[in-house]
Amino acid sequence: MSLCSSYKPNYFSIDDILATEERLSCKVLQKVPRLGFMDHSSESKDLKPGTKLELSFWLAYSMNKSKDPIASIDIPKYYKESYREILNADACAIELSKWNTYFYEFGLHVAKFDHPDCEKLPELLLKTFKSRFRLVMDWAQNQDTNPMIASQLPMLERTIFLSGRKSKEQLVYWFKIGGGGIKTTELIANHKKRKRSTFIENER
């Protein structure tokens, strides 16, 4: 599976499924028949206007983006202006996995909402990723880095870290064992022989 698979709607992407299962705070705007069971605090058969629920993104999105919205949404606090300022100050100091394991993937989904805080969300995600990328790669290339640090990274960075670490281990192994078998290709060897012969003839 490619690193970008979870960034676009993909029925078969486990990352995309898990990212869209993240919950959002929603407020019901109109009566919804026979869905009262979704509100555990009510005995009504119907969902009533004003009811507040925590819904998975995929459901909240469909209820909010219809022509006549059934529910309004409140985006997670870590995508709002106050947290944006924290990330802009020093994104590398934040343990993003504590905010959301799918911080980047979920953020791109949330950015689809028509909400003031969503307008700058893609830019924030890109800036955050770029500012943290070098740190993640430094950890991956440093053999002294504790492998358990992967559990402290959001999923995208974790995938990059583990991939980079594996590549580093393979490179070290290749230098140690596999690198000694490199031989000059026949084409280059013949070219060198011709140059040497020409040089000798010119010296005579």
Secondary structure, DSSP 4 states (H G I P E B T S, - for coil): --TTGGGS--TT-HHHHHHHTSEEEEEE-S-BTT-GGG-TT---SSBPTT-EEEEEHHHHHHHHSSSS-SEEEE--GGGSHHHHHHHHHHGGGS-HHHH-TTHHHHHHHHTTS--GGGTTHHHHHHHHHHHHHHHHHHHHH-TTS-GGGGGGS-HHHHHHHHHHHHHHHHHHHIIIIIGGG----HHHHHHHHHHHHHHHHHH-
